[in-house]
Amino acid sequence: MPSNLLSATGFTPDSVAVSSADGSYTWAGLESRARRFAACLAAEGLSAGDRWALLARNRIEWTPMILGNLRAGTLYVPCNWHLNVDEVAYQLADSACHLLVVDAADEEVGREAAAVAGVTRIIVLDTTFEAWLDAQADVEPPEGPAGSVRNYTSGTTGRPKGVQRSDQTGDARSVLTGFSANWGRFYEFPEHGTHLVASPMYHALPTAFHNAALGLGQSIHYLGRFDPEEFLTTVERLQATTAAIVPTHVVRLAKEVETLEGRHDLSSLVSVVHGGAPCPRWAKEVLLDWWGPVVYEMFGSSEGTGPLRVTPREWKDRPGTVGLPAPHLRVAAFDDAGTRLADGTTGNLYFQRDDGQPEYVGAPDKTAANRLPGGWFTVGDIGWVDGDGYVFLSDRKIDMIISGGVNIYPAEIEAALIGHPAVSDCAVFGIPDDEWGEQVKAAVQFEAGTSATDEELIAWCLEKLAGFKCPRSIDVHVELPREATGKLKKRYLRDIYWEGRERAI
């Protein structure tokens, strides 16, 4: 009899383990599909450490593929479905993928990218996947080290790089019930319940909490494109216990609090984690007042700068902190010369992990540039650490504006702008200024059916910020280049102003 990875399978094999609006799997069905998927990878000639890529929207097949990958010992490369052919082809080639699994919605991009990268084996979820899976017997996969993921950084400057870490060790079962489950416990996930996946699984944050929930015995429900009303309705209908959301979701919920508050029973929620980008303080305060002490914050990155955690009570005591590091992690601020700074002093945030520094695969210069002696590494964040070890984030170094020798942090200005009733999204960055070096520029996206003048938006900022921080000019966009995970591709907005010129940062 083949073994199972998840304890819930033994207790309730016929209850729902994974669901969405399009279907569901039982716990027994999920385990069977995971074993057969591992056999599919082996039949394609993939062995431990080999890479395959997944280009697909959120759907229930993600879960058995992730579990099957763990059992096969392979590495999967989750591709952002917002990427174009060239960008997907780069990731396929750079990671030396042997196989691409793609959905019908992204099949055209996937096939073109695979042709460029020389990947000849393609499985389409909506057409060929089920027959491919059914061709394999449901047998016990060979024992060996667990598979993992090769995430690509978001590419703030230049091409993204694949990140390889060594923190997931052991077999598939120990990774799920040990490493992943401990992630959940760190954010006070319960042992049972239902976890909502509300963000794209190509990103590390929703995947980490998906795995954490599974490792603790929670079922998984995939939501479609985020809608505040649907999210709250689903919480009530499924009596959901946990979820992972991004700051964009927090802002959308907070802006609709007057119409949505009190309409849904949210008492089942235990821990809703937000992360992935800076969260405006005012929006988080709205959710805490509305939902109660269930809103946790996670800070981290694909490179392993986390997890940091701040509980609802801790955040109330220290508004703005991104929390305390997990026991295996240390954080400190250093100056540009590599000297460690005193508590409370703003500098470059460096991280030190018990399992060592991450590596940018195929990019030794980038790897070396982000390291200091003693095992410290950075991803370019700026902030400070207080005397009790709580970390505060100012901004990304690449995004910092230097005007007249003064450091200006866009995240603070963005948090003010997004509070304007007409603004649905915004970005702040520096553009050339012959007198001051840089001046503050804002780009905004308006809520449907609304607008505001530059003067009105600048006046709004002046009510909340010092004058030197406020935008001097504002561009209006139909849609800003933001990923669904909340990460903003700010360089697409900024770089057009710097063509032929060199930034000081």
C-alpha positions in Angstrom: 0.0 0.0 0.0 1.6 3.4 -1.0 2.3 5.7 1.8 0.7 9.1 2.3 2.4 12.4 3.1 -0.4 14.1 5.1 -1.9 12.9 8.3 -5.4 14.1 7.3 -5.4 11.5 4.6 -5.4 8.7 7.2 -8.2 10.2 9.3 -10.6 11.6 6.6 -9.5 10.1 3.3 -12.8 11.0 1.6 -13.3 14.6 2.8 -12.3 17.5 0.6 -8.6 18.4 0.7 -8.4 20.9 -2.2 -11.1 22.9 -3.9 -11.9 25.8 -6.1 -15.0 27.0 -8.1 -14.0 24.4 -10.8 -13.7 21.2 -8.7 -12.1 19.4 -5.8 -10.0 16.5 -4.7 -10.4 14.3 -1.6 -7.4 13.7 0.6 -7.0 10.2 -0.8 -7.4 11.5 -4.4 -4.8 14.3 -3.7 -2.2 11.8 -2.5 -2.8 9.5 -5.4 -2.4 12.3 -7.9 0.8 13.4 -6.2 2.3 9.9 -6.4 1.4 9.6 -10.1 2.7 13.0 -10.9 6.1 12.0 -9.3 6.0 8.9 -11.6 5.3 11.2 -14.6 8.4 13.2 -13.9 10.5 10.1 -13.6 9.0 8.7 -16.8 10.1 11.9 -18.6 13.6 11.2 -17.5 13.8 13.7 -14.6 15.7 12.7 -11.6 16.6 14.4 -8.3 17.7 18.0 -8.8 16.4 18.3 -12.4 14.2 21.2 -13.2 10.7 21.6 -14.8 8.6 24.7 -15.2 5.0 25.5 -14.4 3.2 28.3 -16.2 -0.4 28.4 -15.0 -3.1 30.4 -13.2 -4.2 29.3 -9.8 -6.1 26.0 -10.0 -6.4 22.8 -7.9 -3.7 21.0 -10.0 -1.1 23.1 -8.3 -1.4 21.2 -5.0 -0.7 17.6 -6.3 2.0 18.9 -8.6 3.8 20.6 -5.6 3.4 17.4 -3.5 4.5 15.3 -6.5 7.6 17.5 -7.0 8.5 17.0 -3.3 8.3 13.2 -3.7 10.3 13.2 -7.0 13.2 15.3 -5.6 13.0 17.7 -8.5 13.0 21.5 -8.7 10.1 23.3 -10.2 10.3 26.8 -11.7 7.1 28.7 -11.2 6.7 31.2 -14.1 4.8 34.4 -13.7 2.0 34.3 -16.2 2.2 38.1 -16.7 5.6 37.6 -18.4 6.1 37.8 -22.1 7.6 35.1 -24.4 11.2 36.4 -24.1 10.9 36.6 -20.3 9.5 33.1 -19.9 12.1 31.7 -22.4 14.9 33.3 -20.3 13.7 31.5 -17.2 13.3 28.2 -19.0 16.8 28.4 -20.5 18.5 29.8 -17.5 17.2 27.0 -15.2 17.8 24.3 -17.9 14.2 23.0 -17.6 13.4 19.6 -19.2 9.7 20.0 -19.2 7.0 22.7 -19.2 3.5 22.2 -17.7 1.2 25.0 -18.9 -2.5 25.8 -18.9 -4.6 26.6 -21.9 -4.8 30.3 -21.1 -1.0 30.6 -21.4 -0.3 27.8 -23.9 0.6 30.1 -26.8 3.2 32.1 -24.7 4.5 28.8 -23.2 4.9 27.1 -26.5 6.7 30.0 -28.1 9.0 30.4 -25.1 9.7 26.7 -25.0 10.7 26.8 -28.7 13.1 29.6 -28.0 14.6 27.8 -24.9 14.8 24.4 -26.6 12.3 22.7 -24.3 10.5 20.1 -26.4 8.3 18.4 -23.9 5.1 20.3 -23.1 2.1 19.1 -21.1 -1.1 21.2 -21.2 -3.3 21.1 -18.1 -6.6 21.5 -19.9 -5.9 18.9 -22.7 -3.1 16.4 -22.3 -2.4 16.4 -18.5 -5.0 13.9 -17.3 -4.1 11.3 -19.9 -0.4 11.8 -19.0 -1.2 11.4 -15.3 -3.4 8.3 -15.9 -0.7 6.5 -17.8 1.3 6.1 -14.5 0.5 3.6 -11.8 -0.2 4.8 -8.3 2.9 3.3 -6.6 5.2 4.4 -3.9 7.8 6.8 -5.2 11.5 6.0 -4.5 12.9 7.4 -1.2 15.2 10.4 -1.4 15.7 14.0 -0.6 12.6 16.2 -1.1 12.2 18.3 -4.1 12.0 22.1 -3.9 11.4 25.2 -5.9 13.7 27.5 -7.8 12.1 31.0 -7.5 13.3 33.9 -9.7 13.8 37.3 -8.1 11.5 40.0 -9.4 14.2 41.6 -11.5 14.3 45.1 -10.0 17.5 45.8 -12.0 18.2 43.7 -15.1 17.3 40.1 -15.6 15.9 38.2 -12.6 18.1 35.5 -11.1 17.2 32.0 -9.9 17.7 31.7 -6.1 18.8 28.5 -4.5 18.6 28.0 -0.8 19.4 25.0 1.4 16.8 25.4 4.2 14.5 22.6 3.0 16.3 19.3 3.9 15.0 15.8 4.5 12.4 13.7 2.7 9.1 15.0 1.5 7.1 14.1 4.6 9.6 15.7 7.0 9.7 18.9 4.9 5.9 19.2 4.9 5.3 18.3 8.6 8.5 19.9 9.8 9.8 22.8 7.9 6.5 23.9 6.2 4.3 23.2 9.3 6.7 25.2 11.5 6.2 28.2 9.1 2.5 28.0 9.8 3.0 27.6 13.6 5.3 30.7 13.5 2.2 32.7 12.3 -0.1 30.8 14.7 -1.9 28.7 12.1 -4.1 26.1 13.7 -3.7 22.4 13.2 -6.9 22.0 11.2 -9.3 24.2 9.2 -9.4 25.7 5.7 -6.8 27.9 4.1 -7.6 30.4 1.3 -5.2 30.9 -1.5 -5.9 34.5 -2.7 -2.6 35.3 -4.6 -0.9 33.8 -7.6 1.0 30.6 -6.7 3.9 31.6 -8.9 5.0 33.8 -6.0 6.9 32.5 -3.0 4.5 33.9 -0.3 1.3 32.1 -1.2 3.2 28.9 -1.9 4.9 29.0 1.5 1.6 29.4 3.3 -0.2 26.8 1.1 2.5 24.3 2.1 2.3 25.3 5.7 -1.4 24.9 5.8 -1.2 21.4 4.2 1.6 20.4 6.6 -0.7 21.3 9.5 -3.7 19.3 8.1 -5.7 22.2 6.7 -7.6 21.9 3.5 -6.9 24.3 0.6 -9.4 26.5 -1.3 -8.3 28.5 -4.4 -10.0 31.8 -5.0 -10.1 33.5 -8.4 -9.1 37.1 -9.1 -9.3 38.9 -5.7 -12.6 40.6 -4.9 -13.2 41.9 -1.4 -16.9 40.7 -1.4 -16.0 37.2 -2.7 -13.2 36.9 -0.2 -15.4 37.7 2.8 -18.2 35.6 1.5 -15.9 32.6 1.1 -14.5 33.0 4.6 -18.0 32.8 5.9 -19.2 30.0 3.7 -16.2 27.7 4.3 -15.5 28.9 7.9 -12.0 29.6 6.7 -9.3 29.8 9.4 -6.2 31.2 7.5 -5.2 33.1 4.4 -2.3 34.9 2.9 -2.9 38.3 1.2 -0.9 41.2 -0.1 -1.0 44.9 0.7 -3.0 45.6 -2.4 -5.7 43.4 -1.0 -5.5 45.1 2.4 -6.0 48.5 0.8 -9.0 47.4 -1.3 -10.6 45.9 1.8 -9.9 48.9 3.9 -11.4 51.3 1.3 -14.6 49.3 1.3 -15.0 48.9 5.0 -18.0 51.2 5.3 -20.1 49.0 2.9 -18.7 45.6 3.9 -18.3 45.8 7.7 -20.8 43.7 9.6 -22.2 41.8 6.5 -20.2 38.6 7.0 -19.3 36.3 9.9 -15.6 36.3 10.1 -15.3 34.7 13.5 -13.6 31.6 12.1 -10.5 33.5 11.1 -7.4 32.8 13.2 -4.5 34.1 11.2 -4.5 36.2 8.0 -0.9 37.0 6.9 0.0 39.8 4.7 3.4 40.4 3.0 5.1 40.8 -0.3 5.3 44.6 -0.3 5.1 47.5 2.1 1.6 47.9 3.6 0.2 51.4 4.4 -0.3 51.8 8.1 -3.8 53.3 7.9 -5.1 50.4 5.9 -3.7 47.8 8.3 -5.3 49.7 11.2 -8.7 49.5 9.5 -8.4 45.7 9.2 -7.3 45.2 12.7 -10.2 47.3 14.0 -12.6 45.4 11.7 -11.4 41.8 12.0 -9.8 41.9 15.4 -6.3 40.5 16.4 -6.0 38.1 13.5 -3.8 40.2 11.0 -0.2 39.1 11.0 2.6 40.4 8.9 5.3 38.4 7.2 8.6 39.9 5.8 11.0 37.9 3.7 12.2 37.2 0.2 13.1 34.4 -2.1 16.7 34.8 -1.0 15.8 33.9 2.6 15.6 37.3 4.4 12.8 35.9 6.5 10.6 35.0 7.9 10.1 37.9 10.2 6.8 38.1 12.0 4.8 40.7 13.8 1.7 39.7 15.7 -1.3 42.0 15.9 -0.5 42.9 19.5 3.2 43.6 18.7 2.2 45.8 15.7 -0.2 47.8 17.9 2.7 48.4 20.4 5.2 49.2 17.6 3.3 50.5 14.6 5.3 50.1 11.4 7.5 47.3 12.4 7.8 44.2 10.1 8.6 42.2 13.2 11.1 39.9 14.9 13.2 37.3 12.9 12.6 33.6 13.3 15.0 31.8 15.6 17.3 30.7 12.8 17.7 34.3 11.5 19.5 37.5 12.6 19.1 41.0 11.2 21.3 44.1 11.5 21.9 47.5 9.8 25.3 48.2 8.2 26.6 51.4 6.5 27.9 51.4 2.9 31.4 50.6 4.2 30.2 47.4 5.8 30.3 48.7 9.4 27.6 47.5 11.7 25.4 50.4 12.9 24.0 51.0 16.4 20.4 50.1 17.3 17.9 52.6 15.8 20.3 53.8 13.1 19.1 53.5 9.5 21.3 51.6 7.1 21.5 48.7 4.7 19.7 45.7 6.2 21.8 42.5 6.3 20.7 39.0 7.2 22.5 36.0 8.7 21.0 32.5 8.5 22.0 29.4 10.4 22.0 27.5 7.1 24.2 30.0 5.3 23.9 32.5 2.5 21.8 32.1 -0.6 23.2 31.8 -4.1 22.1 33.5 -7.3 22.5 30.7 -9.7 24.9 31.4 -12.5 25.6 34.9 -11.1 28.7 34.8 -8.9 29.3 38.6 -9.1 25.8 39.3 -7.9 26.1 36.8 -5.2 29.4 38.2 -4.0 28.2 41.8 -4.2 25.4 41.1 -1.8 27.6 39.5 0.9 29.6 40.6 3.9 32.1 38.5 6.0 30.5 36.5 8.7 27.7 35.0 6.7 25.8 38.3 6.2 23.9 39.0 3.0 21.5 41.7 1.7 18.8 42.1 -1.0 18.9 45.9 -1.0 16.4 46.8 1.8 17.0 49.9 3.9 15.8 50.1 7.5 16.8 49.8 11.2 16.6 47.5 14.1 15.5 48.7 17.5 17.0 47.7 20.9 14.6 44.7 21.3 15.4 43.3 17.8 12.3 44.5 16.0 13.0 45.4 12.4 11.7 48.5 10.6 11.8 48.9 6.9 12.3 52.3 5.2 12.4 51.2 1.5 14.5 49.5 -1.2 17.9 51.1 -1.7 17.3 51.2 -5.5 14.0 53.1 -4.9 15.4 55.7 -2.5 15.4 59.3 -3.8 18.3 61.6 -3.0 17.2 65.2 -3.4 19.6 68.0 -2.3 21.5 65.4 -0.3 18.5 64.3 1.6 17.2 60.7 1.6 13.5 60.4 0.7 11.7 57.1 1.0 9.0 56.5 -1.6 7.1 54.0 0.5 6.1 56.7 3.0 4.8 58.9 0.2 3.0 56.0 -1.5 1.2 55.2 1.8 -0.1 58.8 1.9 -1.2 58.9 -1.7 -3.0 55.6 -1.7 -5.3 56.9 1.0 -6.8 59.5 -1.4 -10.3 58.3 -2.3 -9.7 58.7 -6.1 -6.4 56.7 -6.1 -6.5 53.0 -6.6 -2.7 52.5 -7.0 0.4 54.7 -7.1 4.1 54.7 -7.4 6.7 57.3 -6.3 10.2 57.5 -7.7 13.0 60.0 -8.4 13.6 61.7 -11.8 16.5 63.9 -12.8 16.6 67.5 -11.5 19.5 69.8 -12.6 19.5 71.7 -9.3 18.6 69.1 -6.7 19.9 65.9 -8.3 16.5 64.2 -8.1 12.9 65.4 -7.7 10.0 63.4 -6.5 7.6 62.1 -9.2 4.4 60.2 -8.6 2.4 58.0 -11.0 -1.2 57.2 -10.1 -4.0 55.0 -11.2 -7.5 56.2 -10.4 -10.5 54.3 -9.1 -13.0 53.7 -11.9 -15.2 56.8 -12.5 -13.0 59.1 -10.4 -10.1 61.5 -10.9 -8.2 64.3 -9.2 -5.9 67.1 -10.4 -2.2 67.2 -9.7 -2.9 70.2 -7.4 -5.4 68.2 -5.4 -3.1 65.2 -5.0 -0.1 67.3 -4.0 -2.2 69.2 -1.5 -3.4 65.9 0.0 0.2 64.9 0.5 1.1 68.3 2.0 -1.5 67.6 4.7 0.4 64.5 5.7 4.1 64.9 4.8 6.9 67.4 4.9 6.9 69.6 1.8 10.3 68.2 0.5 8.8 64.7 0.4 5.8 65.6 -1.7 5.6 65.0 -5.4 6.5 67.9 -7.7 4.6 66.4 -10.6 2.2 63.5 -11.2 1.7 61.1 -14.2 -1.7 59.3 -14.7 -1.7 55.7 -15.9 -4.6 53.5 -16.9 -2.9 50.7 -15.0 0.4 50.5 -13.2 2.9 47.6 -13.9 2.2 45.8 -10.7 2.2 42.0 -10.3 -0.8 40.4 -8.6 1.4 39.6 -5.6 1.8 43.3 -4.9 5.3 43.8 -6.3 5.5 47.0 -8.4 7.8 47.0 -11.5 8.9 50.6 -10.7 11.8 50.5 -13.1 9.4 50.5 -16.0 8.1 53.9 -14.9 11.4 55.3 -13.7 13.9 54.3 -16.3 12.4 56.3 -19.2 13.3 59.5 -17.3 16.9 58.4 -16.8 17.8 57.3 -20.4 21.3 58.6 -21.1 21.8 59.7 -17.5 23.3 57.9 -14.5 21.6 57.7 -11.1 23.7 58.2 -8.0 22.2 55.1 -6.3 
